[in-house]
């Protein structure tokens, strides 16, 4: 049971997340030679106020959603 964990800033639409899950799952299944149904994708969405880079919060560093 392969597990893919994705950590990214919050703000993506359900459709975008759906595409991420479908794309990552199908590619891993292709490369690993396993059934796509056995792959789990976990998306952790993090608020920029809870993500720091270079000593500052990303909410201070980046004002636009990425």
C-alpha beads as a LAMMPS data file, in Angstrom:
LAMMPS data file: protein, C-alpha beads

66 atoms
65 bonds

1 atom types
1 bond types

-500.0 500.0 xlo xhi
-500.0 500.0 ylo yhi
-500.0 500.0 zlo zhi

Masses

1 110.0

Atoms # bond

1 1 1 0.000 0.000 0.000
2 1 1 2.028 3.009 -1.195
3 1 1 1.254 6.291 0.566
4 1 1 1.989 9.700 -0.940
5 1 1 1.984 12.688 1.423
6 1 1 1.616 16.178 -0.020
7 1 1 2.142 19.232 2.158
8 1 1 1.127 22.532 0.637
9 1 1 -0.386 25.844 1.539
10 1 1 -4.149 25.901 1.808
11 1 1 -6.229 27.515 -0.900
12 1 1 -6.521 24.937 -3.696
13 1 1 -9.957 24.061 -4.996
14 1 1 -11.446 20.601 -4.611
15 1 1 -11.018 20.142 -8.369
16 1 1 -7.304 20.988 -8.154
17 1 1 -6.837 18.546 -5.276
18 1 1 -8.790 15.902 -7.178
19 1 1 -6.422 16.321 -10.138
20 1 1 -3.383 16.095 -7.848
21 1 1 -4.664 12.829 -6.337
22 1 1 -5.526 11.318 -9.718
23 1 1 -2.246 12.351 -11.350
24 1 1 0.053 11.266 -8.536
25 1 1 -1.783 7.966 -8.126
26 1 1 -1.709 7.032 -11.792
27 1 1 1.965 7.935 -12.182
28 1 1 3.057 6.015 -9.102
29 1 1 1.017 2.997 -10.237
30 1 1 2.653 3.175 -13.662
31 1 1 6.188 3.512 -12.322
32 1 1 5.856 1.043 -9.421
33 1 1 3.799 -1.470 -11.368
34 1 1 1.036 -1.621 -8.795
35 1 1 -2.733 -1.222 -8.860
36 1 1 -3.874 2.399 -8.584
37 1 1 -6.525 1.271 -6.083
38 1 1 -3.776 0.367 -3.597
39 1 1 -2.351 3.919 -3.501
40 1 1 -3.293 6.429 -0.831
41 1 1 -2.711 10.180 -1.163
42 1 1 -2.829 12.393 1.916
43 1 1 -2.971 16.147 1.389
44 1 1 -2.006 18.254 4.389
45 1 1 -3.008 21.858 3.843
46 1 1 -1.098 24.312 6.001
47 1 1 -1.993 27.925 6.685
48 1 1 0.832 30.313 5.789
49 1 1 0.665 31.527 9.407
50 1 1 1.879 28.050 10.431
51 1 1 4.683 27.693 7.866
52 1 1 8.003 29.442 8.279
53 1 1 10.829 29.838 5.781
54 1 1 14.049 31.767 6.186
55 1 1 13.156 32.791 9.725
56 1 1 9.800 34.389 8.904
57 1 1 6.241 33.209 8.451
58 1 1 5.236 32.610 4.864
59 1 1 2.178 34.801 5.503
60 1 1 4.626 37.702 5.972
61 1 1 6.827 36.674 3.057
62 1 1 4.175 35.846 0.438
63 1 1 0.935 37.747 0.149
64 1 1 -0.489 35.911 -2.889
65 1 1 -1.684 32.267 -2.778
66 1 1 0.765 29.813 -4.383

Bonds

1 1 1 2
2 1 2 3
3 1 3 4
4 1 4 5
5 1 5 6
6 1 6 7
7 1 7 8
8 1 8 9
9 1 9 10
10 1 10 11
11 1 11 12
12 1 12 13
13 1 13 14
14 1 14 15
15 1 15 16
16 1 16 17
17 1 17 18
18 1 18 19
19 1 19 20
20 1 20 21
21 1 21 22
22 1 22 23
23 1 23 24
24 1 24 25
25 1 25 26
26 1 26 27
27 1 27 28
28 1 28 29
29 1 29 30
30 1 30 31
31 1 31 32
32 1 32 33
33 1 33 34
34 1 34 35
35 1 35 36
36 1 36 37
37 1 37 38
38 1 38 39
39 1 39 40
40 1 40 41
41 1 41 42
42 1 42 43
43 1 43 44
44 1 44 45
45 1 45 46
46 1 46 47
47 1 47 48
48 1 48 49
49 1 49 50
50 1 50 51
51 1 51 52
52 1 52 53
53 1 53 54
54 1 54 55
55 1 55 56
56 1 56 57
57 1 57 58
58 1 58 59
59 1 59 60
60 1 60 61
61 1 61 62
62 1 62 63
63 1 63 64
64 1 64 65
65 1 65 66
